[in-house]
Amino acid sequence: MPKKLRELIHELEQAGFINRGGKGSHRNFEHEKGIRITLSGQLSGDAKPYQEREVKKKIQELER
């Protein structure tokens, strides 16, 4: 079962990403180390598989 977009955003915020805003349904997140990611969609909507992979990848980049 796919995660909700709000769950992915929560994971990013827990990892230290800051919401830098965006237009419409887009949200731009940036970490102080310079890692960026953009998520789009409604908060209550299901996250797409590529979004889940991308969030996981960006969080793993922090651990290096």
KOLFITOR-152500 format. One record per residue: x, y, z of N, C-alpha, C in turn. Coordinates in steps of 0.2 Angstrom, whole numbers, padded with zeros to 4 digits. Last residue first. Example, Ala and Ser with C-alpha at 12.3 -4.5 7.8 and 13.67 -1.06 7.14 Angstrom:
<atoms>
n.c1=0064; n.c2=-0011; n.c3=0035; ca.c1=0068; ca.c2=-0005; ca.c3=0036; c.c1=0064; c.c2=0000; c.c3=0039
n.c1=0066; n.c2=-0028; n.c3=0039; ca.c1=0062; ca.c2=-0022; ca.c3=0039; c.c1=0066; c.c2=-0016; c.c3=0039
</atoms>
This chain:
<atoms>
n.c1=0129; n.c2=0048; n.c3=0021; ca.c1=0136; ca.c2=0047; ca.c3=0018; c.c1=0141; c.c2=0052; c.c3=0021
n.c1=0117; n.c2=0052; n.c3=0025; ca.c1=0121; ca.c2=0047; ca.c3=0029; c.c1=0128; c.c2=0046; c.c3=0027
n.c1=0111; n.c2=0059; n.c3=0015; ca.c1=0113; ca.c2=0062; ca.c3=0021; c.c1=0118; c.c2=0058; c.c3=0025
n.c1=0107; n.c2=0049; n.c3=0006; ca.c1=0113; ca.c2=0054; ca.c3=0004; c.c1=0116; c.c2=0057; c.c3=0010
n.c1=0096; n.c2=0044; n.c3=0012; ca.c1=0102; ca.c2=0040; ca.c3=0012; c.c1=0108; c.c2=0044; c.c3=0010
n.c1=0087; n.c2=0054; n.c3=0008; ca.c1=0088; ca.c2=0053; ca.c3=0015; c.c1=0095; c.c2=0049; c.c3=0016
n.c1=0087; n.c2=0052; n.c3=-0006; ca.c1=0089; ca.c2=0058; ca.c3=-0003; c.c1=0091; c.c2=0058; c.c3=0004
n.c1=0081; n.c2=0039; n.c3=-0007; ca.c1=0088; ca.c2=0040; ca.c3=-0009; c.c1=0091; c.c2=0047; c.c3=-0006
n.c1=0068; n.c2=0041; n.c3=-0001; ca.c1=0073; ca.c2=0037; ca.c3=0002; c.c1=0080; c.c2=0038; c.c3=0000
n.c1=0063; n.c2=0050; n.c3=-0011; ca.c1=0064; ca.c2=0052; ca.c3=-0004; c.c1=0069; c.c2=0048; c.c3=0000
n.c1=0063; n.c2=0042; n.c3=-0022; ca.c1=0067; ca.c2=0048; ca.c3=-0022; c.c1=0068; c.c2=0050; c.c3=-0015
n.c1=0054; n.c2=0032; n.c3=-0019; ca.c1=0061; ca.c2=0030; ca.c3=-0020; c.c1=0066; c.c2=0036; c.c3=-0020
n.c1=0042; n.c2=0039; n.c3=-0018; ca.c1=0045; ca.c2=0036; ca.c3=-0012; c.c1=0052; c.c2=0034; c.c3=-0013
n.c1=0041; n.c2=0044; n.c3=-0031; ca.c1=0042; ca.c2=0049; ca.c3=-0026; c.c1=0045; c.c2=0045; c.c3=-0019
n.c1=0039; n.c2=0032; n.c3=-0038; ca.c1=0046; ca.c2=0036; ca.c3=-0039; c.c1=0047; c.c2=0041; c.c3=-0034
n.c1=0026; n.c2=0028; n.c3=-0033; ca.c1=0032; ca.c2=0024; ca.c3=-0032; c.c1=0039; c.c2=0028; c.c3=-0033
n.c1=0017; n.c2=0043; n.c3=-0027; ca.c1=0019; ca.c2=0038; ca.c3=-0032; c.c1=0025; c.c2=0034; c.c3=-0031
n.c1=0007; n.c2=0043; n.c3=-0013; ca.c1=0013; ca.c2=0045; ca.c3=-0016; c.c1=0014; c.c2=0040; c.c3=-0022
n.c1=-0010; n.c2=0048; n.c3=-0012; ca.c1=-0005; ca.c2=0043; ca.c3=-0012; c.c1=0001; c.c2=0045; c.c3=-0016
n.c1=-0016; n.c2=0063; n.c3=-0004; ca.c1=-0015; ca.c2=0059; ca.c3=-0010; c.c1=-0010; c.c2=0053; c.c3=-0009
n.c1=-0015; n.c2=0073; n.c3=0005; ca.c1=-0019; ca.c2=0067; ca.c3=0007; c.c1=-0019; c.c2=0062; c.c3=0001
n.c1=-0008; n.c2=0083; n.c3=-0001; ca.c1=-0006; ca.c2=0080; ca.c3=0005; c.c1=-0009; c.c2=0073; c.c3=0006
n.c1=-0007; n.c2=0082; n.c3=-0019; ca.c1=-0011; ca.c2=0084; ca.c3=-0013; c.c1=-0008; c.c2=0080; c.c3=-0007
n.c1=0009; n.c2=0085; n.c3=-0028; ca.c1=0003; ca.c2=0082; ca.c3=-0026; c.c1=-0001; c.c2=0084; c.c3=-0020
n.c1=0027; n.c2=0084; n.c3=-0028; ca.c1=0020; ca.c2=0087; ca.c3=-0030; c.c1=0015; c.c2=0082; c.c3=-0029
n.c1=0043; n.c2=0088; n.c3=-0022; ca.c1=0037; ca.c2=0084; ca.c3=-0022; c.c1=0031; c.c2=0087; c.c3=-0024
n.c1=0060; n.c2=0090; n.c3=-0024; ca.c1=0053; ca.c2=0093; ca.c3=-0026; c.c1=0048; c.c2=0087; c.c3=-0026
n.c1=0075; n.c2=0092; n.c3=-0016; ca.c1=0070; ca.c2=0087; ca.c3=-0018; c.c1=0063; c.c2=0091; c.c3=-0019
n.c1=0093; n.c2=0094; n.c3=-0012; ca.c1=0086; ca.c2=0097; ca.c3=-0014; c.c1=0081; c.c2=0091; c.c3=-0017
n.c1=0106; n.c2=0097; n.c3=-0002; ca.c1=0102; ca.c2=0092; ca.c3=-0005; c.c1=0095; c.c2=0094; c.c3=-0006
n.c1=0114; n.c2=0105; n.c3=0006; ca.c1=0113; ca.c2=0107; ca.c3=-0001; c.c1=0109; c.c2=0102; c.c3=-0005
n.c1=0114; n.c2=0104; n.c3=0019; ca.c1=0120; ca.c2=0101; ca.c3=0015; c.c1=0119; c.c2=0102; c.c3=0008
n.c1=0102; n.c2=0108; n.c3=0023; ca.c1=0108; ca.c2=0113; ca.c3=0024; c.c1=0114; c.c2=0110; c.c3=0021
n.c1=0090; n.c2=0104; n.c3=0011; ca.c1=0094; ca.c2=0102; ca.c3=0017; c.c1=0100; c.c2=0107; c.c3=0018
n.c1=0074; n.c2=0108; n.c3=0005; ca.c1=0081; ca.c2=0108; ca.c3=0004; c.c1=0084; c.c2=0107; c.c3=0011
n.c1=0060; n.c2=0106; n.c3=-0005; ca.c1=0063; ca.c2=0104; ca.c3=0001; c.c1=0071; c.c2=0105; c.c3=0000
n.c1=0046; n.c2=0112; n.c3=-0012; ca.c1=0053; ca.c2=0111; ca.c3=-0013; c.c1=0056; c.c2=0111; c.c3=-0006
n.c1=0031; n.c2=0106; n.c3=-0019; ca.c1=0034; ca.c2=0108; ca.c3=-0013; c.c1=0041; c.c2=0107; c.c3=-0014
n.c1=0016; n.c2=0109; n.c3=-0029; ca.c1=0023; ca.c2=0108; ca.c3=-0028; c.c1=0026; c.c2=0110; c.c3=-0022
n.c1=0004; n.c2=0114; n.c3=-0032; ca.c1=0004; ca.c2=0108; ca.c3=-0027; c.c1=0012; c.c2=0105; c.c3=-0026
n.c1=0008; n.c2=0130; n.c3=-0033; ca.c1=0003; ca.c2=0125; ca.c3=-0034; c.c1=0004; c.c2=0120; c.c3=-0029
n.c1=0025; n.c2=0132; n.c3=-0030; ca.c1=0019; ca.c2=0134; ca.c3=-0034; c.c1=0014; c.c2=0129; c.c3=-0034
n.c1=0034; n.c2=0133; n.c3=-0014; ca.c1=0033; ca.c2=0131; ca.c3=-0021; c.c1=0026; c.c2=0134; c.c3=-0024
n.c1=0044; n.c2=0131; n.c3=0000; ca.c1=0038; ca.c2=0133; ca.c3=-0003; c.c1=0038; c.c2=0130; c.c3=-0010
n.c1=0054; n.c2=0125; n.c3=0007; ca.c1=0056; ca.c2=0131; ca.c3=0004; c.c1=0050; c.c2=0134; c.c3=0000
n.c1=0055; n.c2=0115; n.c3=0021; ca.c1=0051; ca.c2=0117; ca.c3=0015; c.c1=0052; c.c2=0124; c.c3=0013
n.c1=0070; n.c2=0107; n.c3=0025; ca.c1=0066; ca.c2=0113; ca.c3=0026; c.c1=0062; c.c2=0114; c.c3=0020
n.c1=0076; n.c2=0092; n.c3=0032; ca.c1=0074; ca.c2=0096; ca.c3=0026; c.c1=0069; c.c2=0101; c.c3=0028
n.c1=0079; n.c2=0083; n.c3=0043; ca.c1=0082; ca.c2=0090; ca.c3=0043; c.c1=0080; c.c2=0094; c.c3=0037
n.c1=0072; n.c2=0071; n.c3=0044; ca.c1=0079; ca.c2=0071; ca.c3=0042; c.c1=0082; c.c2=0078; c.c3=0041
n.c1=0059; n.c2=0076; n.c3=0047; ca.c1=0063; ca.c2=0072; ca.c3=0052; c.c1=0070; c.c2=0072; c.c3=0051
n.c1=0056; n.c2=0080; n.c3=0034; ca.c1=0057; ca.c2=0085; ca.c3=0039; c.c1=0060; c.c2=0082; c.c3=0045
n.c1=0055; n.c2=0068; n.c3=0027; ca.c1=0060; ca.c2=0073; ca.c3=0025; c.c1=0061; c.c2=0078; c.c3=0031
n.c1=0044; n.c2=0062; n.c3=0034; ca.c1=0051; ca.c2=0059; ca.c3=0034; c.c1=0056; c.c2=0064; c.c3=0032
n.c1=0034; n.c2=0071; n.c3=0031; ca.c1=0036; ca.c2=0071; ca.c3=0038; c.c1=0043; c.c2=0067; c.c3=0038
n.c1=0033; n.c2=0069; n.c3=0017; ca.c1=0035; ca.c2=0076; ca.c3=0019; c.c1=0037; c.c2=0075; c.c3=0027
n.c1=0028; n.c2=0056; n.c3=0017; ca.c1=0035; ca.c2=0057; ca.c3=0014; c.c1=0037; c.c2=0064; c.c3=0017
n.c1=0016; n.c2=0058; n.c3=0023; ca.c1=0020; ca.c2=0054; ca.c3=0027; c.c1=0028; c.c2=0055; c.c3=0024
n.c1=0009; n.c2=0066; n.c3=0013; ca.c1=0011; ca.c2=0069; ca.c3=0020; c.c1=0016; c.c2=0065; c.c3=0024
n.c1=0007; n.c2=0057; n.c3=0004; ca.c1=0012; ca.c2=0062; ca.c3=0002; c.c1=0014; c.c2=0065; c.c3=0009
n.c1=0006; n.c2=0040; n.c3=0010; ca.c1=0003; ca.c2=0046; ca.c3=0008; c.c1=0008; c.c2=0051; c.c3=0008
n.c1=0012; n.c2=0025; n.c3=0003; ca.c1=0012; ca.c2=0030; ca.c3=0008; c.c1=0008; c.c2=0036; c.c3=0005
n.c1=0003; n.c2=0011; n.c3=-0005; ca.c1=0008; ca.c2=0017; ca.c3=-0005; c.c1=0007; c.c2=0021; c.c3=0001
n.c1=0004; n.c2=-0006; n.c3=0000; ca.c1=0000; ca.c2=0000; ca.c3=0000; c.c1=0004; c.c2=0006; c.c3=0000
</atoms>
